[in-house]
Amino acid sequence: MSEVSIAKRKEKCENCTKQVCITEMSRKSFHLFEKLLLLSVNEGSQLLLSACLSCDGCLSEEDNLKISQQSLEEVERILALNKKCDVSKHKVLVASVCPQSLPFFAVKFGLDITEAAHKLCSFLKRLGVQYVFDTTLAAGFSILESQKEFIQRYRRRNHDSHALPMFTSSCPGWIRYSERVLGSLVTPHICTARSPQQIMGCLVKDYFSKQQKLSPEKVYHVVVAPCFDKKLEAVREEFYSSLLETRDVDCVLTSGEIYYLMEQRKVSVEELDSVPLDQVLGEAGDAALVRHDGRGSEGFLEHVFKHAAKELFGLDVQEITYKTLRNRDFQEVTLERDGETLLQFAAVYGFRNIQTLVHRIRKGRVPYQLVEVLSCPGGCLSGRGQAESETGGRVDKALVQQMEEAYSSLPVRLPEVNLTLHTLYQDWLQGQDSLQANKLLHTQYRNQSQIHTQPPHMQW
């Protein structure tokens, strides 16, 4: 289920244009890149080599090895070692569950999201996981840092050509495509705030491990996510400490992989207890599950838009009206006053729409100050790690609709009013504008396109 086997790199690979990648790559590795490798024109008659991302049809052996360790087998190996080895050599297993994964389990279990989360927590703890968190707290950090960065970029827009537009940075498929293919055209415009996954990694390996009086390498951190591409994000070089020999996130498992494990072990929902999720600060009681604004992702566009309207123009925006352009995955929102357009943001999901966006960037025709970019059509709930039909290859639209309904049932809470975030900013990061906050909540994205020569016949 979790094996990744990818053909060895070739000096010049044209398999994408011949659609050979589909047959040569394993089913799982195909999932990792299908959004990028299978972007076609003329309704599938030809594949764009530009959509081949960074790898020219394959991954390096090093990447292949790293991703192969992002597996159920690896987690089960760690669990087995804990049972065999001396207690002093045990790994403390911590699982962090993305809020976009919880609707999947709610639908599969036939329960509301809160009860489904409790059942999932029970299953993970039965396996041997000691702590189970949800990553909404980390997403709150990412949203607040993105808001702050947008205001800074907006205010220097007149003397910094790279300030705007700002592109969101939480989608690893989009980030990899930007770094390896688009390069300097896009990378200076990407928000430097870390994704919720990687901020959660810092919370667990830095703050939580200290609270538990554990060294970070003694903690094995698993993230449950809706998307296979999150495995690629976890193995990025900057999220590894060579000094401690540990990653912020040791392993990413998709919602589907966890559900597969339940089926494999013949665990029924009825036999599982209802166990509340743990809290990072360790406070007693079960904190209510909440979500951020947005239609199934983390709502970066909506939060930044409302914050910018207030901060820059003194306007309180309660409801955002989306204008659909090409399709429901290419929408824009506008802030106007007295007939003047003050802000114009866009949500661009799926690589067909991303291709349109890049066309406009190259021609200098992007009117937006911020673009929320996600590689999955429909956003994070539609990640192929949980939304694929049982027959494989296509998104189960009925399942996605059910997940959207379940997700929208959660109450919305602004990160600005989350007292835990404010406490952690002071106790963990020594303030919102500290060097520690910048170090742990931000990263840099680099132009790597020069090391991947683009063929002269690449089409746009």
C-alpha positions in Angstrom: 0.0 0.0 0.0 2.7 2.5 1.0 5.6 1.4 -1.2 7.0 4.0 -3.6 8.9 2.7 -6.6 9.9 5.1 -9.3 11.8 4.5 -12.5 15.5 5.6 -12.4 16.2 9.1 -13.7 17.1 9.4 -17.4 19.2 12.0 -19.0 16.3 13.2 -21.2 13.0 11.7 -20.4 10.1 12.2 -22.7 7.8 9.6 -21.2 5.3 12.2 -20.1 4.4 13.2 -23.6 4.0 9.5 -24.5 1.9 8.8 -21.4 4.3 6.0 -20.4 4.8 7.3 -16.9 1.4 5.9 -16.0 2.4 2.4 -16.7 6.0 2.6 -15.5 5.4 4.2 -12.2 3.8 2.3 -9.3 0.3 3.2 -8.4 1.3 5.0 -5.2 4.1 7.0 -6.8 1.8 7.9 -9.6 -0.5 9.4 -7.0 2.3 11.6 -5.8 2.7 13.4 -9.1 -0.5 12.7 -11.1 -1.8 16.3 -10.7 1.5 17.5 -12.2 2.4 14.8 -14.7 -1.1 14.5 -16.2 -1.9 18.1 -16.9 -3.1 17.9 -20.5 -4.3 20.2 -23.3 -7.0 19.5 -25.9 -8.9 17.3 -23.4 -6.0 14.9 -22.8 -4.6 14.6 -26.3 -1.2 15.8 -25.3 0.7 16.1 -22.0 2.6 19.3 -21.3 6.2 18.6 -20.4 6.1 21.7 -18.2 3.7 19.9 -16.0 6.3 17.3 -15.2 7.3 19.3 -12.2 10.9 19.0 -11.1 11.8 15.5 -11.8 11.6 15.2 -15.6 9.5 12.0 -15.2 11.1 10.5 -12.1 12.6 11.2 -8.6 16.3 11.0 -7.5 17.3 7.9 -5.7 17.7 9.9 -2.5 14.2 11.3 -2.8 12.9 7.8 -3.6 14.5 6.5 -0.4 13.2 9.3 1.8 9.6 8.9 0.5 9.8 5.1 0.9 10.3 5.7 4.6 7.0 7.6 4.8 5.0 4.4 5.2 2.8 2.2 7.4 5.6 -0.3 7.4 8.0 2.2 9.0 5.5 3.2 11.7 4.8 -0.5 12.5 8.6 -1.0 12.6 8.9 1.7 15.3 6.0 0.3 17.2 7.5 -3.2 17.1 10.9 -1.9 18.3 9.2 -0.2 21.3 7.8 -3.6 22.3 11.2 -5.4 22.0 13.8 -2.9 23.2 14.8 -1.5 26.5 12.5 1.3 27.8 15.3 3.8 27.7 15.5 3.3 23.9 11.7 3.7 23.3 10.4 6.3 20.9 7.5 8.4 22.1 5.0 8.3 19.2 3.0 11.5 18.6 0.3 11.8 15.9 -1.0 15.1 14.6 -4.2 14.9 12.5 -5.0 17.5 9.9 -8.5 19.0 10.2 -9.1 18.2 6.5 -8.6 14.5 7.4 -11.3 14.3 10.1 -14.3 14.7 7.7 -13.0 11.6 5.8 -13.2 9.5 9.0 -16.6 11.1 9.9 -18.0 9.9 6.6 -16.4 6.5 6.7 -17.4 5.9 10.3 -20.9 7.4 9.9 -20.4 9.8 12.8 -20.1 13.5 13.4 -16.6 14.9 13.2 -16.0 15.1 17.0 -17.0 11.5 17.7 -15.0 10.4 14.6 -12.0 12.2 15.9 -12.4 10.4 19.3 -12.7 7.0 17.6 -9.6 7.7 15.5 -7.7 8.8 18.6 -8.7 5.6 20.3 -7.4 3.5 17.3 -4.1 5.3 17.2 -3.5 4.9 20.9 -4.4 1.3 20.7 -1.6 1.0 18.1 0.9 2.5 20.6 0.7 6.2 19.9 1.0 8.1 23.2 -0.3 11.5 22.1 -2.8 12.6 19.4 -3.2 16.2 18.5 -5.1 18.1 15.7 -3.1 20.6 13.7 -5.7 23.5 13.8 -3.4 25.3 16.4 -0.5 25.1 14.0 -2.7 26.4 11.1 -3.5 29.4 13.3 0.1 30.2 13.6 0.5 29.9 9.8 -2.5 32.2 9.1 -1.3 34.9 11.6 2.2 34.9 10.1 0.8 35.0 6.6 -1.4 38.0 7.5 1.5 39.8 9.0 3.7 39.1 5.9 1.0 40.3 3.5 0.7 43.6 5.3 4.5 44.1 5.1 4.6 43.2 1.4 1.7 45.5 0.6 3.4 48.4 2.3 6.7 47.9 0.3 5.0 47.2 -3.0 6.0 50.5 -4.6 9.8 49.9 -4.2 9.9 46.0 -4.2 8.9 44.4 -7.5 8.8 41.0 -5.8 6.5 42.1 -3.0 3.2 41.4 -4.8 1.4 39.3 -5.7 2.0 37.0 -2.7 1.3 33.3 -3.2 0.3 31.0 -0.4 2.8 28.4 0.7 0.9 25.6 2.4 0.6 23.3 -0.7 3.7 21.2 -1.3 2.7 20.2 -4.8 2.5 23.9 -5.8 5.8 24.7 -3.9 7.7 21.9 -5.6 6.4 23.0 -9.0 7.3 26.6 -8.3 10.9 25.8 -7.2 11.8 23.3 -9.8 9.9 24.6 -12.9 8.9 28.2 -12.5 11.9 29.3 -10.5 12.6 33.0 -10.0 9.4 33.9 -11.8 7.4 32.9 -8.7 9.7 31.9 -5.7 10.3 35.5 -4.5 6.5 36.0 -4.3 5.8 32.9 -2.1 4.8 33.6 1.4 7.6 32.5 3.8 5.2 31.3 6.5 5.6 27.6 7.1 2.7 25.3 6.4 0.5 24.1 9.3 2.2 20.6 9.0 5.7 21.9 9.5 4.7 24.4 12.2 3.1 21.4 14.0 6.4 19.6 13.6 8.2 22.4 15.4 5.6 22.5 18.1 6.0 18.8 18.7 9.8 18.5 18.4 10.7 21.8 20.1 8.0 22.9 22.5 6.2 19.7 23.4 9.3 17.6 23.7 10.8 20.1 26.2 7.6 20.1 28.2 7.8 16.3 28.4 11.5 16.5 29.2 12.4 14.5 26.1 15.1 15.1 23.5 13.6 15.6 20.0 15.1 12.5 18.6 13.2 10.4 21.2 9.9 11.6 19.7 8.6 10.0 16.5 6.1 12.4 15.0 3.5 11.1 12.5 1.1 13.4 10.6 -2.2 12.2 9.2 -2.9 14.2 6.1 -5.3 14.1 3.1 -2.5 14.5 0.6 0.4 12.3 -0.6 2.4 15.4 -1.5 2.7 16.1 2.2 5.2 13.2 2.4 7.5 15.2 0.0 7.2 18.3 2.3 8.2 16.4 5.4 11.5 15.3 3.8 12.6 18.8 2.7 16.2 19.5 3.8 15.4 22.6 5.9 13.0 20.6 8.1 15.8 18.2 9.2 18.2 18.9 12.1 21.6 17.3 11.4 22.7 18.1 15.0 19.9 16.1 16.5 19.5 13.7 13.6 15.7 14.2 13.5 13.0 15.6 11.3 10.2 17.9 12.4 7.8 15.4 10.9 9.2 11.8 10.8 6.3 10.3 8.8 3.2 11.4 6.9 0.4 8.9 6.5 -2.7 9.7 4.5 -6.2 9.3 5.8 -6.7 6.4 3.4 -3.6 4.6 4.7 -4.8 4.9 8.2 -8.3 3.6 7.2 -6.6 0.8 5.3 -4.7 -0.2 8.4 -8.0 -0.4 10.3 -9.4 -2.7 7.7 -6.2 -4.7 7.6 -6.4 -5.3 11.4 -10.2 -5.8 11.2 -10.9 -3.1 13.7 -14.5 -2.0 13.7 -15.6 1.5 14.8 -18.1 0.0 17.3 -15.4 -1.7 19.3 -13.3 1.5 19.7 -13.7 3.7 22.8 -14.3 7.4 22.6 -11.0 9.0 23.5 -10.6 12.9 23.4 -7.6 14.3 21.6 -4.7 15.6 23.6 -3.9 19.3 23.9 -0.4 20.8 23.3 -0.5 22.8 26.5 -1.8 19.8 28.4 -4.8 21.5 29.8 -7.5 19.3 31.2 -10.7 18.6 29.3 -11.6 18.0 25.7 -11.3 21.2 23.7 -14.0 21.6 21.1 -12.9 21.0 17.5 -13.0 24.1 15.4 -12.1 25.1 11.8 -10.9 28.2 10.0 -12.8 30.1 7.3 -12.6 28.7 3.9 -14.3 26.0 2.0 -12.3 22.9 2.9 -8.7 24.1 3.2 -7.3 26.5 5.9 -8.9 29.6 4.5 -5.7 31.7 4.0 -7.4 33.9 1.4 -10.4 34.7 3.6 -8.4 35.4 6.7 -5.8 37.6 5.0 -8.5 39.4 3.1 -10.4 40.4 6.2 -7.3 41.2 8.1 -5.9 43.4 5.3 -9.2 45.2 4.8 -9.2 46.2 8.5 -5.5 46.9 8.9 -5.0 48.8 5.6 -8.3 50.5 5.0 -10.2 50.3 8.3 -13.0 48.3 6.8 -14.7 45.4 8.6 -15.6 42.6 6.2 -18.0 40.0 7.6 -18.9 38.0 4.6 -16.8 37.4 1.4 -18.5 37.1 -1.9 -16.6 34.9 -4.5 -16.8 35.6 -8.2 -16.4 32.5 -10.3 -14.2 33.0 -13.3 -13.2 29.9 -15.4 -14.8 27.4 -12.9 -15.4 27.0 -9.2 -11.7 26.3 -8.8 -10.7 29.7 -10.2 -12.5 32.5 -8.2 -11.7 36.0 -7.1 -12.8 38.4 -4.3 -12.7 42.1 -4.4 -12.7 44.9 -1.8 -14.2 48.1 -3.2 -14.9 51.6 -1.7 -16.6 54.4 -3.5 -16.1 52.6 -6.8 -12.4 52.1 -6.3 -10.9 48.6 -6.1 -8.8 48.4 -3.0 -7.9 44.7 -2.9 -8.3 41.8 -5.4 -7.5 38.3 -4.3 -7.9 35.0 -6.1 -8.3 31.3 -5.2 -6.7 29.0 -7.9 -7.0 25.3 -7.4 -5.8 22.5 -9.6 -3.0 22.5 -12.1 -5.2 23.3 -15.1 -6.0 26.6 -13.4 -2.5 27.1 -12.1 -1.3 26.8 -15.8 -3.7 29.7 -16.7 -2.3 31.7 -13.7 1.3 31.1 -14.9 0.3 32.3 -18.4 -0.9 35.5 -16.9 2.2 35.9 -14.7 4.5 35.6 -17.8 2.5 38.2 -19.6 2.3 40.6 -16.6 -1.4 40.3 -16.4 -2.0 39.3 -12.8 -4.2 42.0 -11.1 -4.2 40.2 -7.7 -2.3 41.1 -4.5 -2.7 37.6 -3.1 -3.4 34.2 -4.7 -4.3 31.1 -2.6 -2.8 28.3 -4.7 -3.6 24.6 -4.2 -2.7 21.8 -6.5 -5.8 19.7 -5.8 -9.0 20.7 -7.6 -11.5 21.4 -4.9 -8.8 22.1 -2.3 -7.4 20.0 0.5 -10.5 17.9 1.2 -10.1 16.5 -2.3 -6.5 15.3 -1.7 -5.9 11.9 -3.4 -4.9 10.4 -0.1 -8.5 10.3 0.9 -10.8 11.4 -1.9 -10.1 8.8 -4.5 -12.8 6.4 -5.5 -12.5 2.7 -4.5 -12.0 1.7 -8.1 -9.0 4.1 -8.3 -7.9 6.9 -10.6 -10.7 9.4 -10.1 -12.0 11.5 -7.2 -15.1 10.2 -5.6 -17.3 13.3 -5.9 -20.0 12.0 -3.7 -17.5 11.4 -0.9 -16.0 14.9 -1.3 -19.5 16.4 -1.1 -20.1 14.5 2.2 -16.8 15.6 3.5 -17.5 19.2 2.6 -20.8 19.1 4.5 -19.1 17.5 7.5 -16.3 20.0 7.5 -18.7 23.0 7.3 -20.5 21.7 10.4 -17.5 22.7 12.6 -17.7 26.1 14.2 -15.3 28.8 12.9 -12.8 30.4 15.3 -10.5 33.2 14.3 -6.9 32.5 15.2 -6.7 36.1 16.6 -9.0 35.1 19.5 -7.3 31.8 20.3 -5.8 32.3 23.7 -3.5 29.2 23.4 -1.8 30.8 20.4 -1.1 34.0 22.4 0.2 32.0 25.3 2.6 30.0 23.0 3.8 33.2 21.2 5.0 34.4 24.6 6.1 31.1 26.4 7.5 29.3 23.3 8.6 32.0 20.9 9.3 35.0 23.1 6.9 37.3 21.3 5.3 37.6 17.9 8.1 39.5 16.3 11.0 37.7 17.9 14.0 36.0 16.2 12.7 32.7 17.6 9.3 33.2 15.9 10.9 34.0 12.6 13.2 31.0 12.8 10.5 28.4 13.7 7.5 29.8 11.8 9.1 30.8 8.5 11.2 29.2 5.8 12.6 30.2 2.4 11.8 28.9 -1.0 14.6 28.7 -3.6 14.9 28.8 -7.3 16.0 25.3 -8.3 14.9 25.4 -12.0 18.4 26.1 -13.2 19.5 22.6 -12.2 16.7 21.1 -14.3 17.2 22.2 -17.8 13.9 22.8 -19.5 13.7 21.2 -22.9 13.3 23.7 -25.8 10.0 22.1 -26.8 8.4 22.8 -23.5 4.9 24.3 -24.1 3.0 27.0 -22.3 
